[in-house]
Amino acid sequence: MVDNLEEIIQRAMAEARAGDRRRARQLLSEALKSYPQEARLWYLLSQMTETKEQAYECLERALKLEPGNPQIKAKLDKLKEPAQMPELNPEPPPRRMVLEEKPKTAWLMIATLAVFAFVCLALFLIKPAKAPNQVETATVTYGELMRQRELLTEAQFDAYEEKLKGKRVTWAGQVADVAEDLLGRNNVWVDMRPPFDNGHDLFFEYPLEESLALVPGQPITFRGTYGSITFGVVSLDNAQILP
């Protein structure tokens, strides 16, 4: 529990000025566990992120908490500016040269036979891979994931999370919001923590037409593949809401 919010903010800014952005992120993320509705924390965290998409998410959260804040809006507008795009009409690659066929030699024939034999042996020994549409299921609950995040070191949790990525999970929560992000994706935000105070703990992309029927506070059960957890917010891919 963070006791002095102002002190944490000053420490994080000092770490950032000293060049230790990772430590600054840790301090701000820890403070957000106690003050998730503090727009200043989300705004500062947006400046410590490693990717532009993470900065989007932080600034969106900050703007929702303070819709009229011109400083936050200016940062978002700047992020919306299109990046320099590569040339759309690059020079075509050169045509493949046709080499003059050289006479076959005995050693070339021997090498070809050896490669063929090796390939046949490999095909015989290698076990067949899983079908592309076969997704492994993880039995971990949202609560267990959060407990591991609290108990493990950052390096340990990164290794734990890496094993979870791409696996299918089935969880339940309450609808917190349905909103389009700055990348044009329609996201369903879910409150996962009782007593359900409209927290934004998890999100997944979902078709707009199907999400129009959702209302805040509505209990839902959903299934999707685990994506990542960024600043305490979990993202799922290929999610569907179950009946």
C-alpha positions as CSV (number, residue, x, y, z in Angstrom):
1,M,0.0,0.0,0.0
2,V,1.4,3.4,-1.0
3,D,1.2,5.8,1.9
4,N,2.5,9.0,0.3
5,L,1.4,9.5,-3.3
6,E,3.3,12.8,-3.7
7,E,6.5,11.3,-2.5
8,I,6.2,8.3,-4.9
9,I,5.6,10.7,-7.8
10,Q,8.6,12.8,-6.9
11,R,10.8,9.6,-6.5
12,A,9.6,8.3,-9.9
13,M,10.4,11.6,-11.6
14,A,13.8,11.6,-10.0
15,E,14.6,8.1,-11.2
16,A,13.5,9.0,-14.7
17,R,15.7,12.1,-14.8
18,A,18.6,9.9,-13.6
19,G,18.0,7.6,-16.6
20,D,16.5,4.7,-14.7
21,R,13.1,4.5,-16.5
22,R,12.6,0.9,-15.5
23,R,12.7,1.8,-11.8
24,A,10.4,4.8,-12.4
25,R,7.9,2.4,-14.1
26,Q,8.0,0.1,-11.1
27,L,7.3,2.9,-8.7
28,L,4.4,4.2,-10.7
29,S,2.9,0.7,-11.3
30,E,3.1,0.0,-7.5
31,A,1.4,3.3,-6.8
32,L,-1.4,2.5,-9.3
33,K,-2.3,-0.6,-7.3
34,S,-3.4,1.8,-4.5
35,Y,-4.5,4.7,-6.6
36,P,-5.9,3.3,-9.9
37,Q,-8.1,6.5,-10.4
38,E,-5.2,8.9,-10.2
39,A,-4.8,10.4,-13.6
40,R,-1.4,11.9,-12.9
41,L,0.1,8.4,-12.4
42,W,-1.3,7.2,-15.7
43,Y,0.0,10.4,-17.4
44,L,3.5,9.9,-16.0
45,L,3.6,6.2,-16.7
46,S,2.8,7.0,-20.4
47,Q,6.2,8.7,-20.6
48,M,8.0,5.7,-19.2
49,T,6.6,3.0,-21.5
50,E,8.6,1.0,-24.0
51,T,6.1,1.1,-26.8
52,K,3.8,3.6,-28.4
53,E,0.8,1.3,-27.9
54,Q,1.5,1.2,-24.1
55,A,1.6,5.0,-24.1
56,Y,-1.8,5.1,-25.8
57,E,-3.3,2.9,-23.2
58,C,-1.9,4.9,-20.3
59,L,-3.0,8.2,-21.8
60,E,-6.5,6.9,-22.6
61,R,-6.9,5.9,-19.0
62,A,-5.7,9.3,-17.8
63,L,-8.1,11.1,-20.2
64,K,-11.1,9.0,-19.0
65,L,-10.3,10.1,-15.5
66,E,-9.8,13.8,-16.5
67,P,-11.6,14.4,-19.8
68,G,-11.0,18.1,-19.8
69,N,-7.2,18.0,-19.2
70,P,-5.5,19.9,-22.1
71,Q,-2.1,18.5,-21.2
72,I,-3.2,14.9,-21.6
73,K,-5.2,15.6,-24.7
74,A,-2.1,17.3,-26.3
75,K,0.0,14.2,-25.6
76,L,-2.6,12.0,-27.2
77,D,-2.9,14.3,-30.3
78,K,0.9,14.1,-30.7
79,L,0.8,10.3,-30.6
80,K,-1.9,10.3,-33.2
81,E,0.4,12.0,-35.7
82,P,1.3,9.4,-38.4
83,A,4.8,8.1,-38.4
84,Q,7.0,8.4,-41.4
85,M,5.9,5.8,-43.9
86,P,8.3,3.8,-46.1
87,E,8.3,4.6,-49.8
88,L,5.2,3.0,-51.4
89,N,6.8,2.4,-54.8
90,P,10.2,0.8,-54.1
91,E,12.4,-0.2,-56.9
92,P,11.6,-3.8,-58.0
93,P,14.2,-6.4,-57.1
94,P,16.6,-7.5,-59.8
95,R,15.6,-10.6,-61.8
96,R,17.1,-13.8,-60.7
97,M,20.2,-14.7,-62.7
98,V,20.0,-18.0,-64.5
99,L,23.3,-19.8,-64.0
100,E,24.8,-22.0,-66.6
101,E,24.3,-25.6,-65.6
102,K,27.6,-27.3,-64.9
103,P,28.3,-30.9,-65.5
104,K,27.4,-33.1,-62.6
105,T,30.2,-34.7,-60.7
106,A,30.4,-37.9,-58.6
107,W,30.8,-36.0,-55.4
108,L,27.7,-33.8,-56.1
109,M,25.6,-36.9,-56.6
110,I,26.9,-38.5,-53.4
111,A,26.1,-35.3,-51.5
112,T,22.6,-35.2,-53.0
113,L,21.9,-38.8,-51.9
114,A,23.2,-38.1,-48.4
115,V,20.9,-35.1,-48.0
116,F,17.9,-37.1,-49.3
117,A,18.6,-39.9,-46.9
118,F,18.9,-37.4,-44.0
119,V,15.6,-35.8,-44.8
120,C,13.9,-39.1,-45.0
121,L,15.3,-40.1,-41.6
122,A,14.2,-36.8,-40.1
123,L,10.7,-37.1,-41.4
124,F,10.5,-40.6,-39.9
125,L,11.8,-39.6,-36.4
126,I,10.2,-36.2,-35.9
127,K,6.8,-36.3,-34.1
128,P,4.0,-34.7,-35.9
129,A,3.3,-31.1,-34.8
130,K,0.0,-30.0,-33.3
131,A,-2.6,-28.8,-35.7
132,P,-2.5,-25.0,-36.3
133,N,-6.0,-24.5,-34.8
134,Q,-5.2,-26.6,-31.7
135,V,-4.7,-24.2,-28.8
136,E,-3.5,-25.4,-25.4
137,T,-5.8,-24.6,-22.4
138,A,-4.5,-23.0,-19.2
139,T,-6.3,-23.7,-15.9
140,V,-4.9,-20.6,-14.2
141,T,-7.5,-18.2,-12.8
142,Y,-7.3,-14.4,-12.9
143,G,-6.9,-14.4,-9.1
144,E,-4.0,-16.8,-9.3
145,L,-2.3,-14.7,-12.0
146,M,-2.5,-11.6,-9.8
147,R,-1.1,-13.5,-6.8
148,Q,1.8,-14.7,-8.8
149,R,2.5,-11.1,-9.9
150,E,2.6,-10.1,-6.3
151,L,4.7,-13.0,-5.0
152,L,7.3,-13.4,-7.8
153,T,10.2,-11.1,-8.8
154,E,9.9,-9.3,-12.1
155,A,12.2,-11.8,-13.8
156,Q,10.4,-14.8,-12.3
157,F,7.0,-13.4,-13.4
158,D,8.2,-12.7,-16.9
159,A,9.2,-16.4,-17.2
160,Y,5.9,-17.5,-15.7
161,E,3.9,-15.2,-18.1
162,E,5.9,-16.4,-21.1
163,K,4.7,-20.0,-20.6
164,L,1.1,-18.7,-20.3
165,K,1.1,-16.6,-23.5
166,G,-1.0,-18.0,-26.4
167,K,-2.9,-20.4,-24.1
168,R,-6.6,-20.3,-23.8
169,V,-8.2,-19.2,-20.6
170,T,-11.9,-19.0,-19.5
171,W,-12.7,-16.3,-16.9
172,A,-15.6,-14.3,-15.6
173,G,-16.1,-10.7,-14.5
174,Q,-18.4,-7.7,-15.0
175,V,-18.5,-5.3,-17.9
176,A,-16.8,-2.0,-17.0
177,D,-17.0,-0.3,-20.4
178,V,-17.0,-0.7,-24.1
179,A,-14.9,1.8,-26.0
180,E,-12.9,2.3,-29.2
181,D,-9.1,2.9,-28.6
182,L,-6.9,5.2,-30.6
183,L,-6.0,2.4,-33.0
184,G,-9.7,2.1,-34.0
185,R,-10.3,-1.2,-32.2
186,N,-13.5,-1.8,-30.2
187,N,-12.6,-3.1,-26.8
188,V,-14.6,-4.6,-24.0
189,W,-13.2,-3.6,-20.6
190,V,-13.9,-6.0,-17.7
191,D,-13.9,-5.5,-13.9
192,M,-12.3,-8.7,-12.5
193,R,-12.0,-7.8,-8.8
194,P,-14.9,-8.1,-6.3
195,P,-16.7,-6.1,-5.0
196,F,-16.7,-4.8,-8.7
197,D,-16.2,-1.0,-8.5
198,N,-16.1,-0.5,-12.2
199,G,-12.3,-1.2,-12.4
200,H,-10.6,-1.7,-15.8
201,D,-8.7,-4.8,-15.1
202,L,-8.8,-6.6,-18.4
203,F,-9.8,-5.9,-22.0
204,F,-10.2,-7.7,-25.3
205,E,-11.2,-6.7,-28.8
206,Y,-14.7,-7.5,-29.7
207,P,-17.1,-6.8,-32.7
208,L,-19.0,-3.5,-32.2
209,E,-22.3,-5.0,-33.3
210,E,-22.1,-7.8,-30.7
211,S,-20.9,-5.5,-27.9
212,L,-23.8,-3.0,-28.3
213,A,-25.9,-5.2,-26.1
214,L,-23.4,-5.1,-23.2
215,V,-24.1,-2.7,-20.2
216,P,-21.9,-1.7,-17.3
217,G,-22.1,-4.2,-14.4
218,Q,-23.3,-7.0,-16.6
219,P,-21.8,-10.4,-15.5
220,I,-20.0,-12.1,-18.4
221,T,-18.0,-15.3,-18.9
222,F,-15.5,-15.1,-21.7
223,R,-12.8,-17.2,-23.3
224,G,-9.6,-16.1,-25.2
225,T,-5.9,-16.6,-25.5
226,Y,-3.7,-14.9,-23.0
227,G,-1.8,-11.9,-24.5
228,S,0.0,-10.0,-21.8
229,I,-0.3,-7.9,-18.7
230,T,0.8,-4.2,-19.0
231,F,0.8,-2.0,-15.9
232,G,-1.7,-4.4,-14.2
233,V,-4.1,-4.6,-17.1
234,V,-4.5,-8.0,-18.8
235,S,-5.2,-8.3,-22.6
236,L,-6.7,-11.3,-24.3
237,D,-6.7,-12.2,-28.0
238,N,-9.3,-13.9,-30.1
239,A,-11.8,-13.6,-27.3
240,Q,-15.5,-14.6,-27.3
241,I,-18.2,-14.0,-24.8
242,L,-19.9,-17.3,-23.8
243,P,-23.7,-17.7,-23.4
